[in-house]
Amino acid sequence: MGALPKHKLGKGRKGRRRSHNALVARNLVPCPKCHEPRLPHQVCPACGHYRGIEVIELKAEKKK
C-alpha cells in the first residue's frame, strides 16, 4: 500500500491550490482586413494577413 495523508486538507487550502486552474476565455480581436475574429499578434486564419501584409496564401474553396 502507498503512503496515506496524516491530516485532512481543508477546503480553503484545496481552493488556494486550485486557484490557477480556472479556464479563461480567449482574447479575440477583429481582423482589420476581413473583420473575422482572430488571436492578437497572429496571422488571420480566414484571410492570411498579418499587419496589412499577406503572409499565407490561402486556396479558394472549390464549389461543386
N, C-alpha and C positions, 0 to 999 in steps of 0.2 A: 504494500500500500504506500501511496505517496505521502508527502507532508500535508498536514492539516492546519488551518489557521487556529491560533490560540485564542484570539479575541474577535468579537463581531465588529465589522466595519460599519460605522454609522451612515445614514442616508446623506448627510452633509459631506462627509469625506468622499463617498462614492460619487456624489454630484459634482464636487470640485474636480475630481479626477477626469470626469467625462465632460467637462465644460467646453473642451475644444473639439468635441466630436460632432457638433451640430452641422447640418448641411446649410450651405449658403447659396443663394441664387446667383447665377452668373450675371455679370455686369455687361449687358448688351448695349451697343450704340448703333445708330443707323449709319449705313454706308453712305458717304456723300455722293457717290455716283448713282447707285441703284436704289438706295433707301431701304435695303433689306437689313435686318438686324445681324450684327457680327460682333465678335470679340474685339476689344480695343487693342491696337498695335498688332493686328493680324491681317492677313490677306483676306479679302471678302470671298467667301466660298461661292457666292452667287455670280459675281461678275469678274473676279480675279484681279481686282485693282487694289493697290496699296498706295496711299498718299498721292493719288492722281495718276499713277503710272500703272500700266497693265503688266503685272508680274507673271501671272499664269494665264496662258491662252486656253480658254475653255472651249470644248467642242459643242456645237449646236446639237440639240436633241433631234433625233430622226423621227419624223412623223410618218405613220403608215397610211 
